[in-house]
Amino acid sequence: MSTGREIRLIEEDDGWWSAVDEGTGVASQGETREEALENLDEALSATAEAEDAGTSAPEPDAPWFES
């Protein structure tokens, strides 16, 4: 079953994985592809909750993230 999301997975130079939801710009990372995707799902959920509550999502606080 497709969610219609486009996700970019990137293996970083240090071996960690970054996952970026192209539609929202939300990103996360993990030591494995699976962990990066799980963390992305959590980040997307937190972003949706913040939007539903009328607040903005927190700014990224990760050195690997460049806006």
C-alpha positions in Angstrom: 0.0 0.0 0.0 1.5 3.3 -1.1 1.3 6.4 1.0 2.1 8.6 -1.9 5.2 10.0 -0.1 8.5 10.5 -1.8 11.4 9.9 0.6 15.0 10.4 -0.1 17.5 8.1 1.7 21.1 9.1 1.9 24.0 7.2 3.3 26.3 9.8 4.8 30.1 9.6 4.9 30.1 8.6 8.5 27.9 5.5 7.8 24.7 7.0 9.2 21.5 7.4 7.1 19.5 10.5 6.5 15.8 10.3 5.5 14.0 13.3 4.0 10.3 13.5 3.2 10.4 15.5 -0.1 6.8 16.8 0.3 7.2 18.3 3.7 11.0 18.9 4.0 11.0 17.0 7.3 14.2 15.1 7.8 15.7 12.6 10.3 18.6 10.3 10.6 19.6 6.9 12.1 22.4 4.4 12.2 20.5 2.2 9.8 18.1 2.8 6.9 15.3 1.3 9.0 16.1 3.5 12.0 16.3 6.6 9.8 12.8 5.8 8.4 11.4 5.1 11.8 12.8 8.4 13.1 11.4 10.2 10.0 7.9 8.8 10.8 8.2 10.1 14.4 9.4 13.5 13.1 6.5 13.7 10.7 4.0 12.8 13.5 5.5 15.5 15.8 5.3 18.0 13.0 1.6 17.1 12.3 0.8 17.4 16.0 2.5 20.8 16.2 0.5 22.0 13.1 -2.7 20.7 14.6 -2.0 22.5 17.8 -1.4 25.7 15.9 2.3 25.9 16.8 5.3 25.7 14.6 7.5 22.6 14.5 10.9 23.0 16.2 13.8 24.1 14.2 16.2 21.4 13.2 19.1 21.0 15.6 21.4 18.6 13.8 24.8 19.4 12.2 24.0 17.2 9.2 20.9 19.1 8.3 21.3 22.1 6.0 18.3 24.1 5.2 
